[in-house]
């Protein structure tokens, strides 16, 4: 177990899903993220590996909420593409829950306050 309570298996599956979902956004989901840059910053897995909490960073930040709405609407499509990638590694394709990771926005605000 690590500091956030995840087992080594959860960490490994999460890291693999992070790479795979990033690849899906890069290749297949350009219609979802029109005019914005979407990065998968982390993936947290439930203990039974049935749920993946996917944290996204969106640039520009002011389009985060609209992008999150589009990503959630396309969740089934993204999960289907993920299923094609991991069908030989995982017994079940986890449900995907998407969240905005605003840590980069927070860092940028701190830097702006320091520099002003």
VMD Tcl script that draws the C-alpha trace (Angstrom):
set ca {
  {0.00 0.00 0.00}
  {1.18 3.50 -0.76}
  {0.39 6.76 1.05}
  {-3.06 7.07 -0.56}
  {-4.02 3.49 0.28}
  {-3.66 1.94 -3.18}
  {-2.18 -1.53 -3.61}
  {0.64 -2.13 -6.07}
  {-1.83 -3.77 -8.46}
  {-4.15 -0.74 -8.31}
  {-1.17 1.53 -9.02}
  {0.02 -0.55 -11.98}
  {-3.46 -0.82 -13.53}
  {-4.02 2.90 -12.94}
  {-0.73 3.80 -14.64}
  {-1.55 1.59 -17.63}
  {-5.05 3.06 -17.95}
  {-3.56 6.57 -17.72}
  {-1.34 5.81 -20.74}
  {-4.17 4.14 -22.66}
  {-6.73 6.89 -22.01}
  {-4.15 9.55 -22.92}
  {-3.60 7.70 -26.18}
  {-7.35 7.58 -26.81}
  {-7.60 11.35 -26.29}
  {-4.65 11.91 -28.60}
  {-5.84 9.67 -31.43}
  {-9.56 9.10 -31.32}
  {-11.29 11.73 -29.22}
  {-10.30 14.94 -30.98}
  {-13.98 15.70 -31.55}
  {-14.56 15.63 -27.79}
  {-11.78 18.07 -26.94}
  {-12.19 20.61 -29.73}
  {-9.67 23.42 -29.48}
  {-8.35 22.39 -26.06}
  {-5.45 20.34 -24.79}
  {-6.57 17.51 -22.50}
  {-4.03 15.61 -20.39}
  {-4.74 12.66 -18.12}
  {-2.89 13.62 -14.92}
  {-3.73 10.56 -12.82}
  {-6.00 7.54 -12.59}
  {-7.11 6.14 -9.23}
  {-8.48 2.59 -9.19}
  {-11.04 1.13 -6.78}
  {-9.82 -1.94 -4.83}
  {-11.83 -4.30 -7.08}
  {-10.54 -2.51 -10.24}
  {-14.15 -1.93 -11.36}
  {-14.00 1.89 -11.18}
  {-11.34 4.23 -12.50}
  {-11.37 7.86 -11.38}
  {-9.72 9.73 -14.24}
  {-8.34 13.19 -13.49}
  {-7.98 15.53 -16.47}
  {-6.05 18.74 -16.90}
  {-7.51 21.05 -19.54}
  {-5.76 23.96 -21.22}
  {-6.99 26.67 -21.51}
  {-8.39 26.39 -17.99}
  {-11.51 28.46 -18.73}
  {-12.79 25.65 -20.99}
  {-12.43 22.97 -18.29}
  {-16.08 22.65 -17.34}
  {-17.39 22.58 -20.93}
  {-14.75 20.00 -21.85}
  {-15.62 17.87 -18.81}
  {-19.29 17.87 -19.87}
  {-18.32 16.67 -23.38}
  {-15.96 14.02 -21.99}
  {-18.64 12.69 -19.64}
  {-21.12 12.57 -22.53}
  {-18.61 10.53 -24.54}
  {-17.70 8.28 -21.61}
  {-19.22 5.16 -23.20}
  {-17.25 5.72 -26.41}
  {-14.02 6.24 -24.47}
  {-14.69 3.13 -22.36}
  {-15.33 1.11 -25.54}
  {-12.03 2.25 -27.04}
  {-10.32 1.44 -23.74}
  {-11.89 -2.02 -23.79}
  {-10.30 -2.67 -27.18}
  {-6.89 -1.75 -25.73}
  {-7.04 -3.70 -22.43}
  {-9.22 -6.69 -23.30}
  {-6.24 -9.07 -23.04}
  {-4.94 -7.61 -19.76}
  {-8.06 -6.98 -17.65}
  {-10.99 -9.25 -16.95}
  {-13.43 -6.34 -16.86}
  {-13.16 -2.86 -18.32}
  {-13.62 -0.46 -15.42}
  {-16.33 2.17 -15.30}
  {-14.82 5.59 -15.91}
  {-15.52 8.64 -13.73}
  {-13.97 11.87 -15.00}
  {-12.88 14.80 -12.85}
  {-10.98 18.04 -13.45}
  {-7.52 18.16 -11.88}
  {-7.08 21.85 -11.20}
  {-3.65 21.57 -9.56}
  {-1.92 23.18 -12.57}
  {-4.41 26.07 -12.49}
  {-3.67 26.46 -8.79}
  {0.10 26.58 -9.47}
  {-0.40 29.15 -12.20}
  {-2.50 31.35 -9.88}
  {0.16 31.17 -7.17}
  {2.90 32.11 -9.67}
  {0.82 35.02 -10.94}
  {0.28 36.27 -7.38}
  {4.00 35.98 -6.60}
  {5.01 37.81 -9.78}
  {2.51 40.66 -9.39}
}
mol new
graphics top color blue
foreach p $ca { graphics top sphere $p radius 0.5 }
foreach p [lrange $ca 0 end-1] q [lrange $ca 1 end] { graphics top cylinder $p $q radius 0.2 }
display resetview
